[in-house]
Amino acid sequence: MIEEVTSHIVQNADFSSRVRTPREGEVVLWKNTNGLLCAVRINRVTLTPESQIGTILDADYRILRDGGDDFSNEDGRGRSEVRRALQEASIALELAEGNPAISNADDLIIGIGHNGPPEQVSPPADLAQSVAEVLTHASDLVCVETPDTTLIQEMKEKVAGLSLAIRKWVATRLEELSSSATKAVGVGLGTSLLASVTNWQIVAEKLSSVADAFVKAFGL
């Protein structure tokens, strides 16, 4: 992790080459012509059909703009925790939006009768979109060297509010899934719907972790 890079490690690092081949999970140190240091942790490298001309890099980074050489101070650790929580929330959102209740529909044994399946297997589109936007804005805010305390507080409250909204939606959906009307949908589809709702429950939990990380990192 970036916060494990101490002054001793930097002093003994090899900056003799402009080319390195890091693995996922490793940290690469960069030094520019002015002697300023940057540490980049490679989280994930993905090649998708949409990115044949390149790759998608998921990484955390920190720049020591004061000319220092120690990434292990308290502020760095706190921000790293926020970034890690944001990354986990983003991954959870990506999985939840995959919507197994829809993508696996062809493999299900459905006994619908005159009762159609529940119409909604994911939160309202505007709520899901709000989560994606807040995660993006939060990631940008954490990169600001001296972020405005008011903006940090507002972001923490937005994240916590979205977590609560999704939890309420999950509670309602679970109640519906346990009703006799939903049981008529069929065992296969009911199981898939439950998996979808559970994925959104995980999103809510990850958002809660993001809010907690903001509190610890910025002393809210």
C-alpha positions as a LaTeX table, in Angstrom:
\begin{tabular}{lrrr}
\hline
Residue & $x$ (\AA) & $y$ (\AA) & $z$ (\AA) \\
\hline
Met1 & 0.00 & 0.00 & 0.00 \\
Ile2 & 1.13 & 3.57 & $-0.65$ \\
Glu3 & 1.11 & 4.46 & 3.05 \\
Glu4 & 3.72 & 1.72 & 3.64 \\
Val5 & 6.27 & 3.62 & 1.52 \\
Thr6 & 8.53 & 5.26 & 4.10 \\
Ser7 & 11.44 & 7.63 & 3.65 \\
His8 & 13.82 & 4.68 & 4.07 \\
Ile9 & 12.19 & 2.81 & 1.17 \\
Val10 & 12.34 & 5.88 & $-1.06$ \\
Gln11 & 15.99 & 6.49 & $-0.23$ \\
Asn12 & 16.83 & 2.94 & $-1.29$ \\
Ala13 & 14.61 & 2.87 & $-4.40$ \\
Asp14 & 16.11 & 2.44 & $-7.88$ \\
Phe15 & 15.18 & 5.37 & $-10.13$ \\
Ser16 & 17.72 & 4.47 & $-12.83$ \\
Ser17 & 15.16 & 3.32 & $-15.43$ \\
Arg18 & 12.13 & 4.94 & $-17.07$ \\
Val19 & 10.62 & 1.48 & $-17.74$ \\
Arg20 & 9.18 & $-0.86$ & $-15.11$ \\
Thr21 & 6.76 & $-3.84$ & $-15.27$ \\
Pro22 & 4.72 & $-3.79$ & $-12.04$ \\
Arg23 & 2.17 & $-6.40$ & $-11.03$ \\
Glu24 & $-1.30$ & $-5.73$ & $-9.66$ \\
Gly25 & $-1.05$ & $-4.78$ & $-6.00$ \\
Glu26 & 2.45 & $-3.31$ & $-6.32$ \\
Val27 & 3.48 & 0.33 & $-5.88$ \\
Val28 & 5.58 & 2.20 & $-8.42$ \\
Leu29 & 7.58 & 5.28 & $-7.41$ \\
Trp30 & 8.03 & 8.17 & $-9.82$ \\
Lys31 & 10.42 & 11.15 & $-9.51$ \\
Asn32 & 10.20 & 14.09 & $-11.89$ \\
Thr33 & 12.97 & 16.45 & $-12.97$ \\
Asn34 & 12.17 & 18.72 & $-10.03$ \\
Gly35 & 12.68 & 15.90 & $-7.56$ \\
Leu36 & 9.01 & 15.61 & $-6.60$ \\
Leu37 & 7.79 & 12.09 & $-5.83$ \\
Cys38 & 4.64 & 10.24 & $-6.81$ \\
Ala39 & 3.58 & 6.76 & $-5.68$ \\
Val40 & 1.12 & 4.76 & $-7.79$ \\
Arg41 & $-0.49$ & 1.54 & $-6.58$ \\
Ile42 & $-1.71$ & $-0.74$ & $-9.40$ \\
Asn43 & $-5.10$ & $-2.09$ & $-8.30$ \\
Arg44 & $-6.39$ & $-3.68$ & $-11.47$ \\
Val45 & $-5.57$ & $-3.76$ & $-15.21$ \\
Thr46 & $-8.42$ & $-4.76$ & $-17.51$ \\
Leu47 & $-8.67$ & $-5.29$ & $-21.26$ \\
Thr48 & $-12.25$ & $-5.21$ & $-22.53$ \\
Pro49 & $-13.76$ & $-5.40$ & $-26.03$ \\
Glu50 & $-14.38$ & $-1.66$ & $-25.76$ \\
Ser51 & $-10.72$ & $-0.90$ & $-25.10$ \\
Gln52 & $-8.84$ & $-2.80$ & $-27.79$ \\
Ile53 & $-6.69$ & 0.27 & $-28.47$ \\
Gly54 & $-5.50$ & 0.20 & $-24.87$ \\
Thr55 & $-6.19$ & $-1.01$ & $-21.36$ \\
Ile56 & $-8.23$ & 0.20 & $-18.40$ \\
Leu57 & $-6.05$ & 1.00 & $-15.39$ \\
Asp58 & $-7.49$ & 1.16 & $-11.90$ \\
Ala59 & $-4.92$ & 2.72 & $-9.59$ \\
Asp60 & $-4.43$ & 4.87 & $-6.50$ \\
Tyr61 & $-1.81$ & 7.60 & $-6.44$ \\
Arg62 & $-0.35$ & 10.23 & $-4.18$ \\
Ile63 & 2.00 & 13.10 & $-4.99$ \\
Leu64 & 4.26 & 14.66 & $-2.35$ \\
Arg65 & 3.98 & 18.28 & $-3.48$ \\
Asp66 & 6.02 & 19.53 & $-0.52$ \\
Gly67 & 9.18 & 17.83 & $-1.77$ \\
Gly68 & 9.10 & 15.20 & 0.98 \\
Asp69 & 9.93 & 11.53 & 0.62 \\
Asp70 & 7.64 & 9.84 & 3.18 \\
Phe71 & 4.21 & 8.58 & 2.10 \\
Ser72 & 3.43 & 7.04 & 5.50 \\
Asn73 & 2.06 & 10.06 & 7.37 \\
Glu74 & $-1.41$ & 10.03 & 8.94 \\
Asp75 & $-3.03$ & 12.16 & 6.24 \\
Gly76 & $-1.81$ & 9.78 & 3.56 \\
Arg77 & $-3.14$ & 6.73 & 5.40 \\
Gly78 & $-6.53$ & 8.33 & 5.91 \\
Arg79 & $-6.90$ & 9.26 & 2.27 \\
Ser80 & $-5.76$ & 5.82 & 1.19 \\
Glu81 & $-8.52$ & 4.31 & 3.30 \\
Val82 & $-11.07$ & 6.59 & 1.61 \\
Arg83 & $-9.78$ & 5.64 & $-1.84$ \\
Arg84 & $-9.90$ & 1.95 & $-0.96$ \\
Ala85 & $-13.48$ & 2.28 & 0.31 \\
Leu86 & $-14.46$ & 4.17 & $-2.86$ \\
Gln87 & $-12.89$ & 1.46 & $-5.02$ \\
Glu88 & $-14.79$ & $-1.28$ & $-3.20$ \\
Ala89 & $-18.04$ & 0.68 & $-3.52$ \\
Ser90 & $-17.47$ & 1.16 & $-7.25$ \\
Ile91 & $-16.85$ & $-2.56$ & $-7.74$ \\
Ala92 & $-19.99$ & $-3.41$ & $-5.74$ \\
Leu93 & $-22.02$ & $-0.97$ & $-7.88$ \\
Glu94 & $-20.65$ & $-2.52$ & $-11.06$ \\
Leu95 & $-21.67$ & $-6.00$ & $-9.90$ \\
Ala96 & $-25.11$ & $-4.85$ & $-8.76$ \\
Glu97 & $-25.83$ & $-3.14$ & $-12.06$ \\
Gly98 & $-25.00$ & $-6.43$ & $-13.79$ \\
Asn99 & $-28.49$ & $-7.46$ & $-12.62$ \\
Pro100 & $-28.38$ & $-11.29$ & $-12.43$ \\
Ala101 & $-32.17$ & $-11.43$ & $-12.39$ \\
Ile102 & $-32.14$ & $-10.23$ & $-15.99$ \\
Ser103 & $-28.90$ & $-11.65$ & $-17.38$ \\
Asn104 & $-29.64$ & $-15.23$ & $-16.23$ \\
Ala105 & $-33.33$ & $-15.19$ & $-17.12$ \\
Asp106 & $-32.96$ & $-17.82$ & $-19.86$ \\
Asp107 & $-31.65$ & $-20.37$ & $-17.37$ \\
Leu108 & $-34.51$ & $-20.05$ & $-14.89$ \\
Ile109 & $-37.50$ & $-22.24$ & $-14.25$ \\
Ile110 & $-40.35$ & $-19.78$ & $-14.12$ \\
Gly111 & $-43.84$ & $-20.60$ & $-12.91$ \\
Ile112 & $-45.51$ & $-17.25$ & $-13.32$ \\
Gly113 & $-49.16$ & $-18.12$ & $-13.96$ \\
His114 & $-51.24$ & $-14.92$ & $-13.96$ \\
Asn115 & $-48.82$ & $-13.25$ & $-11.56$ \\
Gly116 & $-45.97$ & $-11.47$ & $-13.34$ \\
Pro117 & $-42.59$ & $-11.17$ & $-11.65$ \\
Pro118 & $-41.83$ & $-8.07$ & $-9.58$ \\
Glu119 & $-41.35$ & $-5.19$ & $-11.99$ \\
Gln120 & $-38.23$ & $-3.75$ & $-10.41$ \\
Val121 & $-35.07$ & $-5.70$ & $-9.56$ \\
Ser122 & $-32.86$ & $-2.66$ & $-9.01$ \\
Pro123 & $-33.32$ & 0.72 & $-7.32$ \\
Pro124 & $-34.81$ & 3.58 & $-9.35$ \\
Ala125 & $-32.52$ & 4.65 & $-12.17$ \\
Asp126 & $-32.01$ & 8.10 & $-10.69$ \\
Leu127 & $-30.84$ & 6.58 & $-7.39$ \\
Ala128 & $-28.33$ & 4.27 & $-9.10$ \\
Gln129 & $-27.11$ & 7.19 & $-11.22$ \\
Ser130 & $-26.70$ & 9.31 & $-8.10$ \\
Val131 & $-24.49$ & 6.65 & $-6.55$ \\
Ala132 & $-22.23$ & 6.56 & $-9.61$ \\
Glu133 & $-21.96$ & 10.36 & $-9.71$ \\
Val134 & $-21.24$ & 10.70 & $-6.01$ \\
Leu135 & $-18.49$ & 8.07 & $-6.15$ \\
Thr136 & $-16.86$ & 9.95 & $-9.03$ \\
His137 & $-17.09$ & 13.32 & $-7.27$ \\
Ala138 & $-15.83$ & 11.83 & $-4.01$ \\
Ser139 & $-12.80$ & 10.37 & $-5.78$ \\
Asp140 & $-12.00$ & 13.79 & $-7.27$ \\
Leu141 & $-12.44$ & 15.51 & $-3.91$ \\
Val142 & $-10.01$ & 13.18 & $-2.14$ \\
Cys143 & $-7.32$ & 14.12 & $-4.68$ \\
Val144 & $-7.53$ & 17.81 & $-3.74$ \\
Glu145 & $-4.51$ & 18.71 & $-1.62$ \\
Thr146 & $-6.48$ & 20.87 & 0.85 \\
Pro147 & $-10.18$ & 20.16 & 0.31 \\
Asp148 & $-12.81$ & 22.50 & 1.72 \\
Thr149 & $-14.15$ & 21.11 & 5.00 \\
Thr150 & $-17.70$ & 22.06 & 4.08 \\
Leu151 & $-17.48$ & 20.13 & 0.81 \\
Ile152 & $-16.06$ & 17.12 & 2.63 \\
Gln153 & $-18.92$ & 17.21 & 5.14 \\
Glu154 & $-21.51$ & 17.54 & 2.36 \\
Met155 & $-19.99$ & 14.63 & 0.47 \\
Lys156 & $-20.00$ & 12.44 & 3.57 \\
Glu157 & $-23.69$ & 13.26 & 4.14 \\
Lys158 & $-24.56$ & 12.52 & 0.50 \\
Val159 & $-22.86$ & 9.13 & 0.67 \\
Ala160 & $-24.55$ & 8.26 & 3.96 \\
Gly161 & $-27.91$ & 9.39 & 2.60 \\
Leu162 & $-27.60$ & 7.19 & $-0.49$ \\
Ser163 & $-26.64$ & 4.24 & 1.69 \\
Leu164 & $-29.78$ & 4.75 & 3.77 \\
Ala165 & $-31.98$ & 5.12 & 0.68 \\
Ile166 & $-30.71$ & 1.85 & $-0.78$ \\
Arg167 & $-31.15$ & 0.08 & 2.57 \\
Lys168 & $-34.78$ & 1.17 & 2.65 \\
Trp169 & $-35.29$ & $-0.06$ & $-0.91$ \\
Val170 & $-33.65$ & $-3.39$ & $-0.04$ \\
Ala171 & $-35.90$ & $-3.82$ & 3.02 \\
Thr172 & $-39.00$ & $-3.23$ & 0.89 \\
Arg173 & $-37.86$ & $-5.64$ & $-1.82$ \\
Leu174 & $-37.01$ & $-8.37$ & 0.68 \\
Glu175 & $-40.46$ & $-8.04$ & 2.19 \\
Glu176 & $-42.01$ & $-8.38$ & $-1.26$ \\
Leu177 & $-39.85$ & $-11.43$ & $-2.04$ \\
Ser178 & $-41.12$ & $-13.14$ & 1.09 \\
Ser179 & $-44.77$ & $-12.53$ & 0.19 \\
Ser180 & $-47.00$ & $-15.26$ & $-1.18$ \\
Ala181 & $-47.55$ & $-13.31$ & $-4.40$ \\
Thr182 & $-43.85$ & $-13.28$ & $-5.22$ \\
Lys183 & $-43.47$ & $-16.96$ & $-4.38$ \\
Ala184 & $-45.79$ & $-17.67$ & $-7.28$ \\
Val185 & $-43.10$ & $-16.36$ & $-9.62$ \\
Gly186 & $-41.11$ & $-19.56$ & $-9.26$ \\
Val187 & $-38.14$ & $-20.78$ & $-7.25$ \\
Gly188 & $-35.54$ & $-20.04$ & $-9.91$ \\
Leu189 & $-36.53$ & $-16.45$ & $-10.57$ \\
Gly190 & $-37.13$ & $-15.80$ & $-6.88$ \\
Thr191 & $-33.56$ & $-16.90$ & $-6.10$ \\
Ser192 & $-32.16$ & $-14.69$ & $-8.85$ \\
Leu193 & $-34.17$ & $-11.70$ & $-7.65$ \\
Leu194 & $-32.86$ & $-12.27$ & $-4.13$ \\
Ala195 & $-29.29$ & $-12.31$ & $-5.46$ \\
Ser196 & $-29.89$ & $-8.97$ & $-7.20$ \\
Val197 & $-31.33$ & $-7.39$ & $-4.06$ \\
Thr198 & $-28.45$ & $-8.78$ & $-2.00$ \\
Asn199 & $-25.95$ & $-7.16$ & $-4.39$ \\
Trp200 & $-27.57$ & $-3.79$ & $-3.74$ \\
Gln201 & $-27.42$ & $-4.45$ & $-0.01$ \\
Ile202 & $-23.66$ & $-4.80$ & $-0.44$ \\
Val203 & $-23.57$ & $-1.47$ & $-2.29$ \\
Ala204 & $-25.30$ & 0.16 & 0.70 \\
Glu205 & $-22.77$ & $-1.37$ & 3.09 \\
Lys206 & $-19.83$ & $-0.20$ & 0.97 \\
Leu207 & $-21.25$ & 3.33 & 0.83 \\
Ser208 & $-21.51$ & 3.29 & 4.60 \\
Ser209 & $-17.83$ & 2.32 & 4.75 \\
Val210 & $-17.00$ & 5.28 & 2.49 \\
Ala211 & $-18.82$ & 7.65 & 4.85 \\
Asp212 & $-16.94$ & 6.19 & 7.83 \\
Ala213 & $-13.63$ & 6.55 & 5.99 \\
Phe214 & $-14.35$ & 10.24 & 5.32 \\
Val215 & $-15.01$ & 10.78 & 9.01 \\
Lys216 & $-11.73$ & 9.16 & 10.05 \\
Ala217 & $-9.60$ & 10.75 & 7.32 \\
Phe218 & $-10.81$ & 14.32 & 7.71 \\
Gly219 & $-11.82$ & 14.40 & 11.38 \\
Leu220 & $-15.51$ & 15.10 & 10.78 \\
\hline
\end{tabular}
